[in-house]
């Protein structure tokens, strides 16, 4: 039970999170129509971006496979909506996503860098082509109808609950031995291997957890979309948007994606209305601007401003002791003498 001995800061953070989620749960009671639809999009992308962060944040592996697992969840719900109770379909989507993630993880997570990025990007396209071929062989239409009676408020609360679970799981992982191992892997995977960490197993486990949540999100929104087809369910736009939102908010804090999701969803709505034929171009422009202008995301900007404020408040004495161009943690590092053999 040692892992549940919370510090004062952790208790305060959990309390703030509970209050924020409780406040967010009240949105459908005061908003409807278009504002509620925007809120549903924000909650859905918060769940997807945060689940992406669970794996890609600590490991620094850029996974572009979100659309593959999101689409698997959608097709699981669409394929069994007339045969199986809907709650069981959500469980089935989670199992399907976890199984695919296990296979993909065991096959690819032994490689890193650009090779993993390329494979993860191609995964969604591979699954899309397989689903299209299966529907053609089975003689079905290009897509499936998902008919279920459910209000917009229900979709919002379901996705909000999923986002809360993802945050809770991410918080627990961050305090666990798995989270510590993954942070070492993200800093230097070779060092992690020399420390005795089973890097392949750690990465596969977290990849499965992250992908399972993406599949559940797909199963939850499938009835809301009403019609599911491979081009939509496995769209690479989903993968890129999730990555851009997470990078915009910041990937070194669990709540970072939320800071990226809200402005991006609002801006993207305007782009979809006024520039519907330039969405691909503008998505690329957004990605380049984020990478080159705010590489540490919104959180990085906030933290830099807070650090400057602290240094300014500390006065010139502290500034002389610790130059601005030296990281704060560098002061705690032991000095290395020149005559050390």
FIBARO-806844 format. One line per 3 residues: number of its first residue (from 1); for each residue x, y, z of C-alpha. Coordinates in nm, 2 decimals, m for minus. Layout:
N
NUM	X,Y,Z  ... $
//
This chain:
341
1	0.00,0.00,0.00  0.30,0.22,m0.01  0.21,0.35,m0.36 $
4	m0.10,0.51,m0.21  0.08,0.72,0.05  0.01,1.05,m0.11 $
7	0.20,1.37,m0.06  0.02,1.70,0.01  0.08,1.81,m0.35 $
10	m0.07,1.48,m0.48  m0.37,1.50,m0.26  m0.43,1.86,m0.38 $
13	m0.39,1.76,m0.74  m0.64,1.47,m0.71  m0.88,1.70,m0.54 $
16	m0.85,1.96,m0.81  m0.90,1.69,m1.07  m1.21,1.56,m0.90 $
19	m1.36,1.91,m0.89  m1.28,1.98,m1.25  m1.44,1.65,m1.37 $
22	m1.74,1.72,m1.15  m1.78,2.06,m1.31  m1.73,1.91,m1.66 $
25	m2.01,1.66,m1.58  m2.25,1.95,m1.54  m2.20,2.08,m1.90 $
28	m2.49,1.89,m2.06  m2.72,2.04,m1.80  m2.65,2.39,m1.91 $
31	m2.56,2.35,m2.28  m2.73,2.18,m2.57  m2.72,2.19,m2.95 $
34	m2.40,2.30,m3.11  m2.21,2.39,m2.78  m2.28,2.04,m2.65 $
37	m2.16,1.89,m2.98  m1.83,2.08,m2.95  m1.81,1.96,m2.59 $
40	m1.84,1.60,m2.70  m1.56,1.65,m2.95  m1.34,1.80,m2.68 $
43	m1.40,1.52,m2.44  m1.35,1.25,m2.71  m1.02,1.40,m2.82 $
46	m0.91,1.45,m2.46  m0.96,1.07,m2.41  m0.77,0.98,m2.73 $
49	m0.49,1.23,m2.68  m0.44,1.13,m2.31  m0.44,0.76,m2.40 $
52	m0.18,0.83,m2.66  0.03,1.02,m2.41  0.03,0.72,m2.17 $
55	0.26,0.54,m2.41  0.43,0.81,m2.62  0.48,1.06,m2.34 $
58	0.73,0.86,m2.12  0.89,0.65,m2.40  0.92,0.93,m2.66 $
61	0.79,0.68,m2.93  0.57,0.87,m3.17  0.28,0.64,m3.24 $
64	0.06,0.72,m3.54  m0.16,0.41,m3.49  m0.45,0.57,m3.30 $
67	m0.68,0.55,m3.60  m0.62,0.17,m3.63  m0.74,0.10,m3.27 $
70	m1.01,0.37,m3.29  m1.15,0.21,m3.60  m1.13,m0.14,m3.45 $
73	m1.35,m0.02,m3.17  m1.60,0.14,m3.41  m1.62,m0.17,m3.63 $
76	m1.66,m0.40,m3.32  m1.96,m0.20,m3.21  m2.10,m0.16,m3.56 $
79	m2.07,m0.53,m3.64  m2.24,m0.66,m3.33  m2.49,m0.39,m3.26 $
82	m2.79,m0.61,m3.37  m2.65,m0.93,m3.20  m2.50,m0.84,m2.87 $
85	m2.60,m0.59,m2.59  m2.42,m0.27,m2.63  m2.22,m0.28,m2.30 $
88	m2.08,m0.62,m2.40  m1.97,m0.46,m2.73  m1.76,m0.21,m2.54 $
91	m1.59,m0.49,m2.36  m1.54,m0.68,m2.69  m1.39,m0.36,m2.84 $
94	m1.15,m0.34,m2.55  m1.04,m0.70,m2.60  m1.00,m0.66,m2.97 $
97	m0.79,m0.35,m2.93  m0.58,m0.51,m2.67  m0.52,m0.82,m2.88 $
100	m0.42,m0.62,m3.18  m0.19,m0.40,m2.97  m0.03,m0.71,m2.82 $
103	0.05,m0.86,m3.17  0.17,m0.52,m3.31  0.37,m0.44,m2.99 $
106	0.55,m0.78,m2.98  0.63,m0.74,m3.35  0.74,m0.38,m3.37 $
109	0.84,m0.24,m3.03  1.18,m0.40,m3.05  1.26,m0.13,m3.30 $
112	1.26,0.24,m3.24  1.29,0.57,m3.40  1.17,0.64,m3.75 $
115	1.10,0.26,m3.81  0.84,0.25,m3.54  0.68,0.57,m3.66 $
118	0.65,0.44,m4.02  0.50,0.11,m3.91  0.25,0.27,m3.68 $
121	0.14,0.50,m3.96  0.10,0.21,m4.20  m0.09,0.01,m3.95 $
124	m0.42,0.20,m3.98  m0.40,0.18,m4.36  m0.33,m0.19,m4.34 $
127	m0.63,m0.25,m4.12  m0.85,m0.03,m4.34  m0.76,m0.23,m4.65 $
130	m0.82,m0.56,m4.47  m1.17,m0.44,m4.35  m1.25,m0.32,m4.70 $
133	m1.15,m0.65,m4.85  m1.35,m0.85,m4.59  m1.66,m0.65,m4.66 $
136	m1.61,m0.70,m5.04  m1.57,m1.08,m4.99  m1.87,m1.10,m4.76 $
139	m2.08,m0.90,m5.01  m2.18,m0.63,m4.77  m2.19,m0.26,m4.83 $
142	m1.89,m0.03,m4.80  m2.00,0.06,m4.44  m2.22,m0.05,m4.16 $
145	m2.52,0.13,m3.99  m2.51,0.17,m3.62  m2.86,0.23,m3.49 $
148	m2.91,0.28,m3.12  m3.12,0.52,m2.92  m2.90,0.74,m2.71 $
151	m2.90,1.11,m2.63  m2.61,1.35,m2.68  m2.59,1.39,m2.30 $
154	m2.53,1.02,m2.27  m2.25,1.03,m2.52  m2.09,1.32,m2.34 $
157	m2.10,1.15,m2.00  m1.97,0.82,m2.13  m1.67,0.98,m2.29 $
160	m1.61,1.20,m1.99  m1.61,0.88,m1.77  m1.36,0.72,m2.01 $
163	m1.14,1.03,m1.99  m1.15,1.02,m1.61  m1.05,0.65,m1.61 $
166	m0.76,0.73,m1.84  m0.64,1.01,m1.62  m0.67,0.78,m1.31 $
169	m0.48,0.50,m1.48  m0.22,0.74,m1.61  m0.17,0.89,m1.26 $
172	m0.13,0.54,m1.11  0.12,0.44,m1.38  0.32,0.75,m1.32 $
175	0.36,0.65,m0.95  0.43,0.28,m1.03  0.75,0.09,m1.11 $
178	0.63,0.06,m1.46  0.61,0.43,m1.50  0.96,0.47,m1.35 $
181	1.09,0.21,m1.59  0.93,0.39,m1.89  1.08,0.72,m1.79 $
184	1.42,0.56,m1.79  1.35,0.41,m2.14  1.25,0.75,m2.26 $
187	1.57,0.91,m2.14  1.80,0.64,m2.26  1.68,0.29,m2.36 $
190	2.03,0.15,m2.35  2.08,0.26,m1.99  1.74,0.10,m1.91 $
193	1.86,m0.23,m2.05  2.18,m0.21,m1.85  1.97,m0.14,m1.54 $
196	1.80,m0.47,m1.59  1.47,m0.34,m1.72  1.28,m0.56,m1.96 $
199	1.23,m0.28,m2.20  1.03,m0.48,m2.46  0.78,m0.60,m2.20 $
202	0.74,m0.26,m2.04  0.67,m0.10,m2.38  0.43,m0.37,m2.49 $
205	0.23,m0.35,m2.17  0.18,0.02,m2.19  0.11,0.01,m2.56 $
208	m0.17,m0.24,m2.49  m0.32,m0.01,m2.22  m0.30,0.29,m2.44 $
211	m0.45,0.12,m2.75  m0.73,m0.04,m2.54  m0.86,0.30,m2.44 $
214	m0.85,0.42,m2.80  m1.06,0.11,m2.90  m1.31,0.18,m2.62 $
217	m1.34,0.54,m2.74  m1.42,0.42,m3.09  m1.69,0.19,m2.96 $
220	m1.85,0.47,m2.76  m1.87,0.71,m3.05  m1.98,0.46,m3.33 $
223	m2.35,0.49,m3.25  m2.33,0.87,m3.25  m2.18,0.86,m3.60 $
226	m2.45,0.63,m3.72  m2.27,0.50,m4.02  m1.92,0.35,m4.01 $
229	m1.70,0.28,m4.32  m1.33,0.21,m4.35  m1.24,0.54,m4.49 $
232	m1.38,0.72,m4.19  m1.31,0.48,m3.91  m0.94,0.44,m4.00 $
235	m0.88,0.79,m4.13  m0.51,0.90,m4.07  m0.65,1.24,m3.98 $
238	m0.75,1.09,m3.64  m0.39,0.98,m3.57  m0.23,1.31,m3.68 $
241	m0.49,1.52,m3.49  m0.44,1.33,m3.17  m0.06,1.37,m3.19 $
244	m0.09,1.74,m3.28  m0.32,1.81,m2.98  m0.09,1.63,m2.74 $
247	0.21,1.81,m2.87  0.03,2.14,m2.85  m0.06,2.09,m2.49 $
250	0.27,1.93,m2.38  0.37,1.57,m2.34  0.55,1.58,m2.01 $
253	0.24,1.63,m1.80  m0.06,1.40,m1.79  m0.30,1.69,m1.82 $
256	m0.10,1.85,m2.10  m0.32,1.72,m2.39  m0.62,1.89,m2.24 $
259	m0.45,2.23,m2.30  m0.40,2.13,m2.66  m0.74,1.97,m2.73 $
262	m0.96,2.27,m2.64  m0.80,2.54,m2.86  m0.73,2.29,m3.14 $
265	m1.09,2.17,m3.16  m1.23,2.52,m3.16  m0.98,2.63,m3.43 $
268	m1.04,2.32,m3.64  m1.41,2.39,m3.64  m1.35,2.72,m3.80 $
271	m1.11,2.57,m4.05  m1.36,2.30,m4.14  m1.62,2.57,m4.20 $
274	m1.42,2.84,m4.39  m1.14,2.63,m4.55  m1.30,2.28,m4.61 $
277	m1.07,2.21,m4.91  m0.75,2.30,m4.74  m0.78,2.09,m4.42 $
280	m0.48,1.86,m4.51  m0.26,2.15,m4.59  m0.35,2.34,m4.27 $
283	m0.31,2.03,m4.06  0.05,2.01,m4.18  0.10,2.38,m4.11 $
286	m0.03,2.33,m3.76  0.21,2.05,m3.70  0.51,2.25,m3.83 $
289	0.42,2.55,m3.62  0.39,2.35,m3.30  0.72,2.16,m3.35 $
292	0.92,2.47,m3.44  0.75,2.75,m3.24  0.64,2.57,m2.92 $
295	0.82,2.24,m2.90  0.74,2.20,m2.53  0.37,2.28,m2.58 $
298	0.15,2.51,m2.38  0.28,2.36,m2.06  0.63,2.45,m2.16 $
301	0.53,2.82,m2.21  0.36,2.83,m1.88  0.65,2.67,m1.69 $
304	0.90,2.89,m1.86  0.70,3.20,m1.76  0.68,3.07,m1.40 $
307	1.05,3.00,m1.39  1.13,3.35,m1.51  0.89,3.50,m1.25 $
310	1.06,3.30,m0.97  1.41,3.41,m1.09  1.29,3.77,m1.11 $
313	1.14,3.75,m0.76  1.46,3.59,m0.62  1.66,3.90,m0.72 $
316	2.00,3.96,m0.87  2.18,3.75,m0.60  2.01,3.43,m0.70 $
319	2.06,3.51,m1.07  2.43,3.55,m1.02  2.44,3.22,m0.83 $
322	2.25,3.03,m1.10  2.29,3.17,m1.46  1.98,3.17,m1.67 $
325	2.13,2.94,m1.93  2.20,2.66,m1.69  1.91,2.42,m1.60 $
328	1.79,2.44,m1.24  1.88,2.08,m1.17  2.23,2.13,m1.29 $
331	2.32,2.30,m0.96  2.26,1.97,m0.78  2.49,1.77,m1.01 $
334	2.84,1.68,m0.87  3.12,1.87,m1.03  3.37,1.67,m1.25 $
337	3.73,1.77,m1.19  3.97,1.79,m1.48  4.23,1.57,m1.31 $
340	4.00,1.28,m1.25  4.14,0.97,m1.41 $
//
